[in-house]
Amino acid sequence: MARVPPRVLAMALVSVATLSGVSSCSLVPPAGLTPLPPIHEYVPSDWDLERRQELLAETAAATGLTDPPDVDVVRWVNPEDASDIAVECLRDAGFPVKQEADGYSYGSNEEDQQDAYFLASYVCNARYPVRLDIDRPLSDEELDAVYAHLEDVFLPCAAEHGYAGLSTPSREEYARAMQGETLDPVYLQLTREHHLTGSELERLLERCQLRPPGLRSHEA
């Protein structure tokens, strides 16, 4: 079965520890975080366009497309809408994909149909790419807000839920992780020292928000 989950990476974060839910510890956006424009006002930067090409190349390599077509953008979409739009596009192309909670899937096991499906999926994702201002490298102001939230909100909240003693990385170390140069040191502590499983980590992040509210937030 071919499976293509929606792209829900709201920014350039480096581990599953970024999938944070709403925290009971803090809901007040820190100063200095400017919301992103609504999707109809979004204008891709040169970085966004280059990143789109990188993502398409990764998709082609992962699905075995050796000569993917050039595809023009029909419109950019918000991440929360990507799955519904892809399902509609694939169904219009003749593939009865099944929508699921974490994406969508296609059930044919025939090799010819799989290849055709992968091509159609590539084209649909290229036509309706997810906005990439969400993924741009963080500014110094955003890094300051993320680091302050880690110190003042996430670590105390984690301690309240049984994970006391997590060490605070330096701002420089955390900035490298947030820019994708290293793995998130807090994630490494939780998984290697506290041995959290994926489901346990998800439950913790439902209680303690890892990123500050308002970071790369956007309107519909």
Sequence and secondary structure as in RCSB ss.txt:
>XXXX:A:sequence
MARVPPRVLAMALVSVATLSGVSSCSLVPPAGLTPLPPIHEYVPSDWDLERRQELLAETAAATGLTDPPDVDVVR
WVNPEDASDIAVECLRDAGFPVKQEADGYSYGSNEEDQQDAYFLASYVCNARYPVRLDIDRPLSDEELDAVYAHL
EDVFLPCAAEHGYAGLSTPSREEYARAMQGETLDPVYLQLTREHHLTGSELERLLERCQLRPPGLRSHEA
>XXXX:A:secstr
 EEE      S   SGGG     SS     TT   B  GGG    HHHHHHHHHHHHHHHHHHT SS      S 
 B GGGHHHHHHHHHHHTT   EEETTEEEE    HHHHHHHHHHHHHHHHHS B SGGGS   HHHHHHHHHHI
IIIIHHHHHHTT TT     HHHHHHHHTTSS  HHHHIIIIIS   HHHHHHHHHHS SS TTTT B  
